[in-house]
Structures are given as C-alpha cells and as structure tokens.
Amino acid sequence: MEKILKPMSGYLTLVICLILFVAAVYFFVSGVDQSITFVVLSMLCFLTSCFFLKGLMIIQPNHSRVLNFFGKYVGSVKENGLFFINPLYSSQKMSLRSENLQGQTLKVNDKMGNPIEIAVVMVWKVGDTYKAAFDVERYSDFVKMQSEAAVRHLAMSFPYDNLEDDHAPITLREGGDKINSILEQELTDRLSKAGIIIQEARISHLAYASEIAGAMLQRQQATAIVAARTKIVEGAVGMVDLALKKLSEENIVELDDERKAAMVSNLMVVLCGEKAATPILNAGTLYN
C-alpha cells in the first residue's frame, strides 16, 4: 500500500555540507606542514560531507521517488523541491506526468467473425507508486501489453456494424462514446493492479481487414441502395393512392379496374424510375 512521506527540507543540509567541505580543504592545507591530525580531520569532514550529500535529492514537478531501506518499502515522496532523507535509503525515480500511448493497428475478428483492423490511443499516468514499482516488473511494458489485450477483447465483444446483426444494441462503428466508455473501463480494470490511472481512451483506427474490405464495401452499397429503393417505393405508393382517391372523391374521371391498373403502372414508372420519363401522347383510347 502506498505511503506518502514528507521529508525535511534539504537546504540546511546543503549548507552544512558546504561548510564541511570548506573545513576539509582548510584542515588538509593546514595539516600538510603541521600535523597529521589536521589531515585526519580533513578526511573526516570530507567523508561526512559526501555522506550527507548522498541524502540530498531533488524532485522535479510531477515526479516522485520511491524509497527503500535494505529491501523494505519506506514510502513515496511526491512533493517537488530539495529534500534530505536517510542517506542509507535507496530511491527509484518515477514520473507522475500524463503519457500518450498510440497502440499499434491490430487485426482481430469481431463478434461476427469478420477480420477487422483496430487501434486505440490512450492517455495514462501513474497513480499508485507502490503498485507501479513493486506489483509489476516494468509498468510501462505492462501498460502496452494489457492495452493490446483490452482492445482485442473489445473487438471480439461487439460486431463491426449491424449488417449481419440487425438487433445489435452497440456496434464498434456506431458505438461512439459508449464504446469508448467501455474501453476505458476495460483498461482501468486491467491496469489498476499496476497503479495506473486511465484518463482517456479512444479508438483511433477502425476498418475491415484488406482481404474483405472490397466485398464488405459492395455489401454496404447494396444495403444502401435497397434501403433507398424501399423509401422511394413507399413514397410512390402513397402518392398513387392519394391521386386515385382525389380523382374518385372529386369525380374528375371514372376509371374502371383496367384503367386504374394502367394509371398505377404509369405513375410507378414515373416516380420510381432512375431517369426522367419520356411522355408519349396517346391519340386513341386505352382499348384501341
């Protein structure tokens, strides 16, 4: 469990070290021609100065130090500045800044078994220095491997789109913020054991794999054409029905079943045709 330490300021220790260093130089110079005692004092002052200097540490903004004492976790320092700690402590530097991870493009199968290409970009940072330092071997490598596993699991849990699964509530292509929220939760669950905080995760690349991209594009185009034709036919039937009702209600012309069928055929051709219809004038009657 992470324990936050607040060590003493290191400025006083720095002044003491400078004084001891000056004293070491003075005793050494004085003892060369006078007495060996001054040389010994010089060495003691110098060694003491070096010992205290080892306990000084500078922590930059958004950085931390994880402290150990002969293999035992002592605590973590997250404040920035100059501090003095026990010179016998060993320390491990750790950045608390946010980092970007642009995942590589992965080829996986979606829920329907179609091969797709997917990649994500995520923003993360270290939240618990104890877990990051001791619960995993190298937390940066752990983030990369687990993020790839999370992306694969996400891709296999949902279809790419609803061409094959019309009742799919969420698809990778149209899921939007919902898919991103599920991805963030998946990454948080996997990386929390390493003390990693996920700040943001987004799908940066999503497409069918190259071997089926052409076929799926044709399928999408065919689906779009069928949907458009369906709308056109529905509109045309409504317009024909309205025209027949108007003619009948206002007694403009009396049409028997055969004439109605011919009128319906002509109107459907005009309304549903891809190109403008060319009118043909009939000088006779429908029966001649």
SVG drawing of the C-alpha trace seen along z (x, -y; Angstrom):
<svg xmlns="http://www.w3.org/2000/svg" viewBox="-68 -27 124 43">
<polyline fill="none" stroke="black" stroke-width="0.4" points="0.0,0.0 1.3,-3.4 2.6,-5.6 3.3,-9.3 6.4,-10.7 7.2,-14.4 10.9,-14.5 12.7,-17.6 14.0,-20.4 17.4,-19.8 18.7,-23.4 20.1,-23.3 21.9,-20.0 23.3,-21.6 24.7,-24.5 26.2,-22.0 27.8,-20.0 29.4,-23.1 30.8,-24.1 32.2,-20.6 33.8,-20.7 35.4,-24.1 36.6,-22.7 38.0,-19.7 40.0,-21.8 41.2,-24.1 42.4,-21.2 44.1,-19.5 46.0,-22.6 46.9,-23.3 47.9,-19.8 50.4,-19.3 53.2,-21.1 52.0,-20.9 50.3,-17.7 48.8,-14.5 45.8,-15.3 44.6,-18.0 44.8,-15.6 42.6,-13.1 40.1,-15.8 40.1,-16.8 39.3,-13.3 36.5,-13.0 35.0,-16.3 35.1,-15.3 33.6,-11.8 30.9,-13.3 30.1,-15.9 29.8,-13.1 27.6,-11.0 25.2,-13.9 25.2,-14.8 24.0,-11.3 20.9,-12.0 20.0,-15.1 17.5,-14.6 15.8,-17.0 12.3,-16.1 11.1,-17.8 7.4,-18.8 5.1,-15.8 7.8,-13.3 8.2,-11.1 10.7,-9.0 10.0,-5.5 12.2,-4.9 13.5,-1.6 15.6,-0.7 17.6,2.5 14.7,4.1 11.9,2.7 9.5,0.1 9.6,-3.1 7.3,-5.4 6.9,-7.7 7.8,-11.3 5.5,-13.2 6.3,-16.8 8.8,-18.7 11.8,-20.5 15.1,-19.8 14.8,-17.3 17.1,-15.4 16.4,-11.7 18.3,-9.0 21.5,-8.5 21.1,-4.8 17.8,-4.8 17.7,-3.7 15.4,-5.6 13.6,-4.9 12.6,-7.8 9.1,-7.7 7.2,-10.2 3.7,-11.2 3.1,-13.0 0.4,-12.0 1.7,-9.9 0.2,-9.1 0.2,-5.6 -0.6,-5.1 -1.4,-1.5 -0.4,0.5 -3.0,1.5 -4.3,5.0 -6.0,7.4 -8.7,9.3 -12.1,10.9 -15.2,9.1 -18.1,10.7 -19.5,12.0 -16.1,13.4 -15.2,10.8 -11.5,9.8 -11.1,6.1 -8.3,3.6 -8.5,1.6 -6.1,-0.7 -6.6,-2.9 -4.9,-5.9 -4.9,-6.4 -3.7,-8.9 -2.5,-7.4 -0.4,-8.2 0.9,-6.6 -1.5,-7.0 -0.1,-4.5 3.7,-4.5 3.9,-1.4 1.9,0.8 3.8,-0.5 7.2,0.1 6.6,3.5 3.4,5.2 4.6,5.5 8.0,5.9 8.1,2.9 4.9,0.9 5.4,-0.7 5.6,2.7 2.7,3.8 0.6,0.9 1.4,1.8 0.6,5.5 -2.6,5.1 -3.9,2.3 -3.5,4.6 -5.3,7.4 -8.1,4.9 -8.5,3.8 -8.7,7.4 -11.3,8.3 -13.4,5.2 -13.2,6.1 -14.4,9.6 -17.3,8.5 -19.1,6.4 -19.9,6.6 -18.2,4.1 -21.6,2.9 -25.2,4.2 -25.1,5.6 -25.1,9.2 -26.7,8.5 -29.7,6.2 -30.5,6.4 -27.1,5.4 -27.6,2.6 -24.0,1.4 -21.5,1.7 -17.9,0.7 -18.5,-1.6 -21.5,-3.4 -21.0,-2.9 -19.2,-6.3 -18.9,-7.4 -20.4,-4.2 -17.7,-2.1 -15.0,-4.5 -16.5,-4.3 -16.5,-0.5 -12.9,-0.6 -11.8,-3.0 -13.5,-0.7 -11.8,2.4 -8.4,0.7 -9.0,-0.6 -9.8,2.9 -6.7,4.4 -4.2,1.7 -5.4,0.9 -3.2,3.7 -0.2,1.7 -1.5,-1.6 -2.2,-3.1 -4.9,-5.7 -6.6,-5.9 -7.5,-9.5 -8.8,-8.9 -9.1,-6.1 -10.4,-6.4 -10.5,-4.2 -8.1,-5.9 -8.5,-3.4 -11.3,-1.1 -11.8,0.7 -12.4,4.0 -9.3,6.1 -7.9,5.7 -8.9,9.2 -12.7,8.5 -12.8,4.7 -13.9,4.7 -16.6,7.3 -18.0,5.5 -18.0,2.2 -20.1,3.7 -22.4,5.1 -22.8,1.8 -23.5,0.1 -26.1,2.8 -27.8,2.3 -27.9,-1.4 -29.4,-1.0 -32.1,1.4 -32.9,-1.0 -33.2,-3.9 -35.4,-1.9 -37.6,-0.9 -38.2,-4.5 -38.9,-5.5 -41.4,-2.7 -43.2,-3.6 -43.4,-7.2 -44.6,-6.3 -47.3,-4.0 -48.5,-6.8 -48.6,-9.3 -50.5,-6.9 -53.0,-6.1 -53.6,-9.8 -54.0,-10.5 -56.7,-7.8 -58.6,-9.0 -58.6,-12.6 -59.9,-11.5 -62.6,-9.4 -63.7,-12.0 -63.9,-14.9 -65.5,-12.9 -62.9,-14.1 -63.0,-11.0 -64.5,-7.5 -61.9,-4.7 -62.6,-1.0 -60.1,1.5 -58.2,1.8 -57.7,-1.9 -56.7,-2.2 -54.1,0.6 -52.7,-1.3 -52.6,-4.6 -50.9,-2.9 -48.3,-1.4 -47.6,-4.7 -47.3,-6.6 -45.0,-3.9 -42.7,-4.1 -42.5,-7.9 -42.0,-8.0 -39.6,-5.1 -37.5,-5.4 -33.9,-6.4 -34.2,-8.7 -36.9,-11.2 -39.7,-9.5 -40.3,-10.4 -44.1,-11.2 -45.9,-9.5 -49.2,-11.0 -51.9,-8.5 -54.4,-9.8 -56.7,-6.9 -58.1,-5.1 -56.8,-2.6 -58.6,0.2 -57.6,-0.9"/>
</svg>
